[in-house]
Amino acid sequence: MKTAPPLHRHRLDQLPTGSRAVVRQIESNDESLHRLMAMGLCLGREVEVVRHGNPLILRFLGARVGVSSRLAQHILVEHR
């Protein structure tokens, strides 16, 4: 039986346009991150990078959200 290769964690700001990833860790208590979490960006959520840059444009839960690269550095994801 084959096992899946381990997934590697990356900072969200490191992913290129078109990437899909799952949020695995949020490393800050910044108020702005709490607002993103209230909008649905939480652990286990799949996100798509619509546009790399500053702001980083993400798609999750059917919406597009702009996230500053400063905030995206504190979000660790597993690239799909």
Protein Blocks (a to p, Z undefined) as FASTA:
>chain_A
ZZddddddddfklpcehiacddfbdcbfbfklmmmmmnopaghiacddfbgcjdddddee
hiacdddfklmmmpccddZZ
